[in-house]
Amino acid sequence: MVVEKSGQIIREIGKVLVGKEAVVEKVLMTIYAGGHILLEDAPGVGKTTMALAFSKALGLEYKRVQFTPDTLPSDIIGFSTYDRETGSLVYRSGAVMCHLFLGDEINRTSAKTQSALLEAMEERNVTVDGVTHKLPYPFICIATQNPLGFAGTQRLPESQLDRFMVRLSIGYPNTEEQIQILQRKMYQDPLENMQKIIDRDDLLEIQNYLTFITVTKEILRYMTLLCEATRSDSRIELGVSPRGVIALLKMARACAILRRRDFVIPEDVQEVFTDVCAHRIVLKPQAKIEGIKEEALLKNLLQEVEPPALG
């Protein structure tokens, strides 16, 4: 059931996002793994459209915030107002009180507002005036950011980046894909005709099923050795954290599901390793000067660390 439904979801979103099946697959894996997604790309390539499409296909309540320098923490987590009749404070929910939250251009807002999102992403609750409020379950954050160098952008702190399970890039469409997009948009918006494939209960069932995917000790050792290699590499200042290793495990299990298996193999780990770990490492200044990219460095580590022989 999971594989068939997953295929239907990918095809449904493909009606809106042309030629980006690989990215759609990775986003779906992350949602199954219960993680948050950071989409980094130039404006106008479909980041917001993808988030909207997933909310429709998965039947999830959706809210969006366009981050700006003057966005307040209360816009995100909510605030309290005084009720004259009861003489007490009443909580007014913020944008994160939903199942799928889209934070658009998160690297344009202040550090204070960014940090307000941290508790919601990690703890699945928010605290306002000393009172903790639980978020709906599941809670998934899809945040978008423009590459550094665009006007008004600033680097997200490492503590914030580490909360995202993956960092993905959609990229520009090729010539044929662009023509298809224009043809589909000529008369109506494809988003309006999207069908709901699964609902919240189905998604929770899939997320629970993830824990039954078998992972051998050899695979766990392989994941650990890969992440330890980032901590000992002379070109890397900050390696993958223990949270990153746990994220790699969850993503590898989700990858196995989409590949029609109930067990993880080294290829699953290799397929998601760069997406999970590239935004978690910090290169040394010399490596940056030499033009080394995180993704390329991690691909080299995949060549250096020997995968286990399963037999």
Order of alpha helices (4+ residues) and beta strands (2+ residues): alpha-alpha-beta-alpha-beta-alpha-beta-beta-beta-alpha-beta-beta-beta-alpha-beta-alpha-alpha-alpha-beta-alpha-alpha-beta-alpha-alpha
